[in-house]
Amino acid sequence: MAGRNKLQKFAENLTFPNVYESFEPTKPELTGLNGAVVDLRGNWAREHFNNDRPITLELACGRGEYTLDLARQYPERNFIGVDVKGARIWKGARTALAEGLENAAFLRTRIEVISHFFAPGEVNEIWITFPDPFLKKGKENRRLTSAQFLRQYRTILAPGGLVHLKTDSRELYDWTLETFANQPAVEILYHDHDIDARPYPLPELATRTYYEKMHRKLGKTITYTRFRIGDGEILGDRGMPQPNNSTIHKPKLQN
């Protein structure tokens, strides 16, 4: 039944005017309503949103809670949730249509090829919300703050564009700060290992995703990092420092 439900959601995604998809990373091609091939690179605001307003991406958007909530808070901006999981995107896209959120759209693709779908400087801001931290040894380059992704972000971000990382993984947070310390192109603007210990520096941090709510019940703290990517060199991930045992935090279940 679960598999059939997913197939039904995939089929419905094709009928949603706010969903775009690309399935082949080696030959990225974007399809929209009813599977029609479209080319929105450089024209998202004008051709999809019918305006010239700034664009914010939510990467690893899951069910799109941040995309939806930001769209509600900031009707003067455009928001696009990006994830590879079609069944999750279905939830966010359907909610946006039901609420009439015309400034919210969704892109189903792999983030590794995100620059194929946005022109240089087309994106003003990026939120990375509770991504898979890929904690196994040898998987560091799959983390969304690794060098290969930083290069993608810099390509599509407007000059001075901000990137926000919100995660319950203390390991990913620590690794990100340590690797950024050795990245000449990255400027860390703010970071906090426990955003609930003090007033939120941004109202956007009050939004809670489905997974964030689950993780909070497990006693995990929520971390936040804000940074920008400049013109300096982006070094590869090999040889980057890894968190030592003293920086690894494994939250225990609360009673």
N, C-alpha and C positions, 0 to 999 in steps of 0.2 A: 504493500500500500504506500509506503514511504517513497519508493522509487517512482510509482505512478504519479504521486503527488508532485514530485520534482518535475517530471515530464510535463505535467499540466502547467506548472509555473513557467517552465521554459517556453512553452507554446504561447502562454499569455504575454510573456515579455515581448514577443514579436508584435503584439497588437497594441503595445503601449507607445504613445508618441514621445515619451520622455526617456526611453531606453535605447541605447546604442550598444552594439556588440562587435567584438573581433575575436576570432577563435584560433587563428594561425599565426603564432609569433614570428615565424620565418618569412611570412608574407602578409604583413598586417593590412587588413582591409576592413573598413567600418561599414556595418549595416544598420539600418534604422527600421522604421515602421514597415511591417510585413516583409522584412528581409531585404529591402531595397538597399543597394550600395550607395553610400553617401560619402562626401569628403567635406568635413567640417574644420579641418586643420586651418587655423588662422581666422575662422569665421563662426566660432561657436556663439559668441554674443549676438552677432547680427543675424545669422541664419537659423539658429535654434531658439534663442531667447528673444529675438526681434528687438534688440536694444544694443547699446554700447557700454553697458555697465561692467565693472570688474568681475573677474571670475575667481572663485575659490574652489579648490579640489579637496575632497576628503578621500584619502587613500586608505585601502583596507577598510572600506566603509561598512562591510557587513550588511546589516539591515537598514543602514542609512540614517541612524538616529541623529548623528551630527549634521549631516546634509539637511535633513528636514528641520531640525531645530534652528540651525543658522538661517535657513531660508525664511522661517517664521520671524526671527528676530530682526533680520536685515533684508526687507523687501527691495531695497535699492541695490542689492548685489545679486550676482548669479552664483549658483552652487552646483557642483557636479560630484556625485559619489562614484568612486571607482573601486571595483572588486572583481575577482574572477568567479565568484560563486553566484550563479544565476538565480538560485532559489532564494538567496538572501536579498539580492537586489530587487527581486519581485516584490518583497514586502515594502521596501522603501518607495519604490516607484508607484505602487498601487495607493499607498497612503498619500503621496504627493498629489496624485490625480484626484483622489477623494476630497482632499482639502483645498484643491484649486491652487496649489503652490506652483505657479508657472515659472518661478525662478529656481526650481530644483529639477535636475536631470541626473541620469545614471549611465555609466559606461562600464560594460562588462569586458574586461580584458586583463592581461597580465601587466603589472606595473613596470616590468622590465622594458616594455616597449612603449611607454607612455608618450615619449617624445615624437612618436609617429603620428599622434593624433592631435597634438597642440603645437602651434608655431612658436618660434622663439619669442619670449616675452609676452605670450598670450595669457598666462596665468599670473594672478596677483598674489595669491596666498595658497599655502598647502597645509592641511591638517592630516597628521598620521595618527589614527585613533586605534589603540589596542591591537597592533599588528601581531602576527605570529613572531615571537622573539627568536626562533630557530636557535635554541640553546645547545644543540648537539655540536660537538667538536667537528670542525670542518665545514659548518654551515654558516659561518660568519658573513660570507658575501651575499647571503640571502636576506639578511636583516635590512630593513628599509632605511636605515641610516648608514649603510655601507657605501663604499666609494662608487660602485656601479650605479646606485640609485641617486647619489648626490649629483653625478654628472647629468642624469636625466632631469633632475629638478632644475639645475642651473640652466639647462637649455630652454626650458619652457617658462621659467619665472621672469617676470619683469624686474628690472634693476631695483635692488633693495627689497624684493619680495621676501616675505617671512615664511618660515616653516615651523610648525608646531608638532611636537611629539607628546602624546599623552598615553601612558602605559602603566599597567599594574606590575610589569616585570622589572624588578629592581636590577636584575642581571642586564637586561637590555639598556636600561637607563645608565648604569655604571659604565658599561662597554661603550655606549655612545659618547659619554663625556670624556672617557679616556682616549678614544680614537680621535675625537674632534680636537683634543689638545695637540695632536700631531698632524692636523689637517690645515695647511696654510690658508686654504680658501674659506674655511668656516669660522664664523664669528658667533660665539654663544652669547646671547643677549640676556637670558634668564634661565634658571633651572631650579627645581625644587623637588626633593625626594619624597615629600609628603604634602600635597596641596591642601589637605584638610586641616593642617596644623596652624594655618593663618588665613586671613581673608584672601579670596581669590584675586589674583592680579588682573584677570580678565573675566568678564561675565560669561564668556563662552565655556569656561571650565566647569560651570555648574551643570551643564548637560551631561546626562548619564546614559551610556549605551546599555544594551541588553547584557553584554559580557561584563561591563564594568559593575553592574548591579550584582551579577553572580560572584565576581571576584571579591567585591566588598564583603559579601556574606561569608567568604572564606577567610576574612581578616586581612586581606592584602591592602597595602597602602597604594595610593595613586601618585605617580610621578609626572612631572611636566618639564619639557625643555623647549625653549624658543631660540631659533637661530636663523642666520642668513648666510648665503653662499656668495662669496665675492669672486674676484677675478684670479685669485692665486691658484696654484697647482692643487689638484685633487689627487692625493696619493692612493695607490692601490691598497687593498686590505691585507695583503701578505706582509707579515712583519709588524703589523699593528699590535699594540699591547692588548692583552686579554685581562679581564678582571682576576685578581688573585683571590684566594680563599676568604680574605678578610672583607672583600666587597660583595661577596655572594650572600644574598639574603633569601631564605626560604621561609616564607610566612607559615605559621602553624594554624591549624583549624581552631576556631574559637568554639567554645561550648555553647 
